[in-house]
Amino acid sequence: MEILTTIISLLLLLGLIAVPIILFLGIKKWNLLKFDFVFYLISGLILTAGIMWTFAWWTDYSDQLLMRNYGYNFDAMNDMQRFRNVESVNLEKVKQLEKVYFGIGWTLKAIMFFVLYSPYVIYVLGQLVRRTRRKKNMQHTKPAPSL
């Protein structure tokens, strides 16, 4: 169960990294839009916000799934009843999951992480790489001055 939740989390994280890159490369490849930065801005915000929202929800939900899988009782009134069905081998892991699960809510985590995450760094870096490539190509294709 842990492997499955980890794989899904990694896929969402890779999607969060790959979407701005694919979007940047796709916009330049299609070259259909006059205002490519505006399209990148809007579509990048929508796609990355959706992936971020899903990623934050999944981390919270996967913790809940793992806790149920280990035998944690969410409906219990005290700690003795909550951990009654948890094996002693998994007790420390479940206590750690409980701390994370009952901490900051997933919606606030999504909002805070989205403020820190910026897909527009990819756009700026991509534009800088393109400009340096163009300058190098122009320098190599310049005809030699005649004497």
Disulfide bonds with the S-S distance in Angstrom:
none
